[in-house]
Amino acid sequence: MTSKELFLKTVEGEQAIFIRVLKAVNQKKWGHKPHPRSRTGQGLVSLMADESLMLAKIISKGVVDFGKSSAEPKPVKTLTKAVKDFEKGFNEVKKAVKKVSEKDWEKADALMKGSFGEWKDKKGNMAWGFLFDLIHHRGQLSTYLRPMGGKVPSIYGPSADSSQ
């Protein structure tokens, strides 16, 4: 199995897990912030929705350019919109992966730049990096769910909340 094939298989498997975690957020309490340096629940949800769309762009176009701005996403207004944006992003990711050639996946350069600097890497490496970052933020968000009045869904097996 190639890196590209494994990536597609992984994205297909992870998508439903992401949606379960996103849908478990209590929007009435998504201003929750466990530490002054932490993002709010809304901030994490916004970031995840935005980053899924950026990942699709990296794979299809090879560039995400924020110009002089940072990579901070605009806050989403509703959880429903965030879930819809995330699903759209992951569906676009799957289409882009199916279209990109193995050669471009392994050899074509990708670039993300903005006021934070530049990140250059091979397209496939950057795609994996974005996916791992999304999984990291999903883990952060899952730790917010109970303090926000929600229940932790099954992620890689039953949770204490999902097995009751």
BELNOR-V503744 format. One record per backbone hydrogen bond with DSSP energy under -0.5 kcal/mol. NH is the residue of the N-H (numbers start at 1). CO is the residue of the C=O. Records with the same first field share a line. If there is no record, write none. Layout:
NH = CO + CO
This chain:
6 = 2
7 = 3
8 = 4
9 = 5
10 = 6
11 = 7
12 = 8
13 = 9
14 = 10
15 = 11
16 = 12
17 = 13
18 = 14
19 = 15
20 = 16
21 = 17
22 = 18
23 = 19
24 = 20 + 21
25 = 22
27 = 25
29 = 26
30 = 27
32 = 29
38 = 35
41 = 32
42 = 30
44 = 40
45 = 41
46 = 42
47 = 43
48 = 44
49 = 45
50 = 46
51 = 47
52 = 48
53 = 49
54 = 50
55 = 51
56 = 52
57 = 53
58 = 54
59 = 55
60 = 56
61 = 57
62 = 57 + 58
63 = 57
64 = 111
66 = 64 + 113
69 = 66
82 = 78
83 = 79
84 = 80
85 = 81
86 = 82
87 = 83
88 = 84
89 = 85
90 = 86
91 = 87
92 = 88
93 = 89
94 = 90
95 = 91
96 = 92
97 = 93
98 = 94
99 = 95
100 = 96
105 = 101
106 = 102
107 = 103
108 = 103 + 104
110 = 121
111 = 62
112 = 119
113 = 64
114 = 117
115 = 69
117 = 114
119 = 112
121 = 110
123 = 108
124 = 105
126 = 122
127 = 123
128 = 124
129 = 125
130 = 126
131 = 127
132 = 128
133 = 129
134 = 130
135 = 131
136 = 132
137 = 133
138 = 134
139 = 135
140 = 136
141 = 137
142 = 138
143 = 139 + 140
144 = 140 + 141
145 = 141
148 = 144
149 = 146
150 = 145
153 = 151
155 = 157
163 = 159
164 = 161
